[in-house]
């Protein structure tokens, strides 16, 4: 038994089941990553070949895992704290942002040979790809987002920010980039067409805003905060909070699944929290026990799967856990 939010919960091996709805995640596989140690950062996915690309930051590698065979199939070495990672289907390229030296390295996603590099000023982190414009946006350094032409692997613009950017989301509908900037205690809003900051929304009620997800249809942002541990739902037009609820500590990834209005939060304290967005606010429906430090995840909405990268801990080897979404 443990205590959370003043309430007592009794848990089985997977889920604290005192919530109103059925368990939405069912653990179906654990794929061991035998040579991985240290912290794990972001995950990307190739849906055609069913390959997951895992940025093993503490291992200085990217691990390639085949979800069909449930086996690791490739290790990319020679990296320097790989953090952000993105797969570009049309170009069959993998792009890895390195935190140590700031390099954004392009790989042929078939041969895994390096095909290009963009040198940024240290701490290259989250990275997003816009298929319509074929542009990459990479957060880096003490406050910037580099705009990179994916075809040529050349930087074409730079967006200055108030501090280091964490998770961010692109909205073509609003012509905006929404950026978590926890060092400045705010969400910064950039106009996509001009690459200029047009708004700064100060955090209210919770800070250390790291992960972010976007519901572009309904103009809502979902912001995971660590101090205190809260999940915020923010109006993406005004920056005003619509709802704020407790979540597990050390949240690092947030995903929104529009087909069933579910929000998934993976947290380093060893839980995945599942919330339902009911039109007025957020209601927690599941709290799923994982492992300490397992805070990196990826939602595969079209496949109804949820991936969780679990670092080596307490004698257990690192692994990629696969959940079915029920």
N, C-alpha and C positions, 0 to 999 in steps of 0.2 A: 504494500500500500504506500502511496505517496500523496503529497499535498500540492494542489495547484489552484491558485485563485481563491484560497480559503475553503476549497471543497476537497473531500477525500475521494480518491479513485482507486479501484482495484483493477489491475490490468492482467491480461493474458500475455503470451509471448509476443504478440504483435500490436494489439490495439487496445487503447483505453475505451471502453464501450459504454460510457454513460451518456452518449449523445443520442439525438432523436432519430437519426437516419442510419441505414445499414453502412457497413464498412465499404468505402468506395475503392480502396486499393487492396489488391490481393497479390501477395508476393509469390511469384511463380518460378523464379530462377535466381541463382547467385553465381556469377561468372568470376572465378578467381583471377586476379591479376598478380601472378606469382612473383614478379620481380619489382613490384612497385612499393616504395616506401615514401613517407612524408605526405605533405598536404596535397590535395587534389583540387584543381580549380574547375574551369568550365567544360561543358560537353557540347559537341556538334554531332550532326547526324546526316548520313547519306541514305535517303529513303529508298532509292532504287536497289542498291546492293545491301541494304540493311546493316550498314556499318556505323558504329558509334566511335567517335574520336574523343578521347579523354585527355585533357591537359593535366598531366601529373607534375604539378609545379615543383614539389619537393624532390622529385625524381629526375627532373630536367629531361623528361620524355613526353611524347604523345603516344598513348596506347590506342591501337585500333582493334576493335572487338566486333566480331561477326555475330549479330543477334540470332541468325538462323542456326548456325552450328554451335552457338554458345561457347565460342573459343576466341581467345586473343589471336590475332593473325599477323600483327606487325607492331614493332616499336620504332618510333622515329626518335633518333638521338641527336646530340649536338645542340640542344636548346638551352636557353638561359632563363629559367623560371617561367615556363609557358603558362599563360593566363587565359586571355581571350582566344576563342577559336571559332571559325566559321567555315562551313562547306558551301561552295558555289556550284550548284548542279549544272548550269549552262556552260560553265568553263571547265568543269571537272577539276577544280582547284580547291586546295585546303589552305587556309590562312591562319597563322598562329602568331599571336601577340606575346612578346616576351617582356616580363617585368624587370628583369635585371638590366638589360642593355637597351630596351626600348625597340628592338627590331620587330617588324612585322614581316614574317617570312612566308612566301608563297611556295606551295608544293604542288606538283602534279599529283592528283589524287588517285592515279592509277599506278604510277611507278614510284611515287613518293620521293622523287628527285626534286631538289630545290629549283624553282623557276624564276624567282624574283625576290627582292627585299626592299623594304622601305625603312630607313633609319629614323626613328623618332627619339626624342630627348628623354629617354628613360621611362620606366614603369608603364609600358604599353599594357593595356588591361582589356576592358570590355570592347567588343567589336561587333558591328552590325552591318548587314548587307542589304541594299535596296535593289531588287532585281530590275525594277523599271528603269532606274537611272544607271545601273551597273556601277554604283558607288559604294565604297566601304567607308564606314565611320569608325574610327578607333580612338578611344579615350586614352590619354597618356599624361605622364609628367605631373607637374605641380598645378596644372590647370589648362587642359587643351583637348580638343578633338580634331584629329587629322582626317581630312577628306581625301580619299584615295581612289583613283580610277582602277577598277579591278582588272580590266583588260590589259592595261599597260604596266600595272604595278607601280604607278607614279603618284606621289602626293600632289594634289592640285589646289588645296586650300587648307586653311587652319582656322579653328574657332577657339578664341581665348575664353577661358572660364575663370572663376574666382578661386578655384582649388581643384584638387584631383577629382576627376569624375569616376563614379562607380557605375552602377547599371543605368542604362538609358534606353529610350524607345523612340522610334521614328513614327510619325503620324503624317501620312500623305493627305489625309482628310483635313487635318488642321494646319498643314504646312508647318509642322513643328517637330523639334526634337525635345523631349523631356529628359532631363538629366539629374540624377541624384548627385549632389555635391555635399557630402556630409561634413567635410572640413569647414565649409562656409555655412553649415546648418540650414541648407535650403535646397529646393528644386529649381534649377535654372531652365528657362525655356528659350530655345533658339528658333528663329525663323529659318526654315529649310532653304528657301529661295535666296536668302541674303547671307546666311551663315552668321547672323547677328543675334546676340542675346536681347530678347524683347521683354522678358519678365524674370523676376526673382521671387519665388514663393518661400517665405521663411517657414521652417518647421514649427508647428504648434502642438504641444502635448506629448511629442516624442521626437527624438533626434537619432543620430547615427543611422541615417536612411541609406541602406546599401542596395537591396534588390528592388526591382520594379517590374511590373507587368502592365499591359495596356489593353483595355477594352475599347477599341477604336469606334465600334458601332455606337456605343452608348456614352462615349466621351468620359471614360473613367480610368484613373490610374490606381494601381494597387501598390502600395509602398510598404516594404518591410523595414521596421525600425528596431534598433537594438537597445535603446536607452530612453525609456524602458522598452521591453519587448512588446511591440504593438504591430498590428496590421492596419494600415490606413487605406480608406477608399476616398480618392480625391477627385473632384470635378476637374476634368482636363481642360475646360475652357476658362474657369475662374481661379483655380488653385485652392478652392475652399474644400475642407474636409466634409465628406458626406457621412462617413462612419469610421469609427476607430475601435478596435477590439484587441484583447490580449492574444498573443501568440507565443510560441516557444522561443527560447533565447538563442541568440546568434543566428538569426535568419540570414540566408545567403542567396537563395533563389526563390522567386515567386513566379507562378504561371497561372494564367486565366484560361479556362476552357469554356468558350462561348456556347457550345452545344448544350451544356447542362448547367451553366452559370456557376461553375465550381472554381475556387481559387486554391491552389496548392502552395504551401510554404515548407521548404526544407530547411531545417535548423540544426546548427552544430551541437546543440544540447542533446541531440539524439531523438528527434521527432520529425514526422511530417504532419503538419496540420492541414486539414481540409475544411474549407469554408464554403458556404453557399451565399451567393449574392442574390437577395430576394427582391430587388427593385428599390428597396428603401435603405438597406444596410447589409451587414455581414453577420452570418450566424455560423458558429463553428459546429461541424457535424461529426468530425473524426479527429482523433489524435493518435497517430500511429507510431509505435516505438521502433526506433532504428538502432544505430550505434553512435556513440559519441564522436563528433567530428564529421559526421556524414551530412554535409550541408550543401553539396553540389548535386544538382538534379537537372532533368530535361523532360518536358512534356512532349510526347508524340501523340498529338490529339487525333490525327487521322487513323492511327493504329490502335488507339485506346490503350496506350502503354505509358508508363512513367518510369524513367531511369533514375537511379540514385547511385552516385559514386561513393563508396565506403572506404575510407583509408584504413591502413593497417592499425590495429588497436588491440591492446590487451591480449596479445598472442594470436590474434586472428589476422589472416592475410587480407590485403586490399582486395576489393571485389566490386563488380558492377551488379547491383541488384535490379531486377526487372519486375515491375508490378503490372498487372492488368487493371484497367479502370473498369469497375463494375457499374 
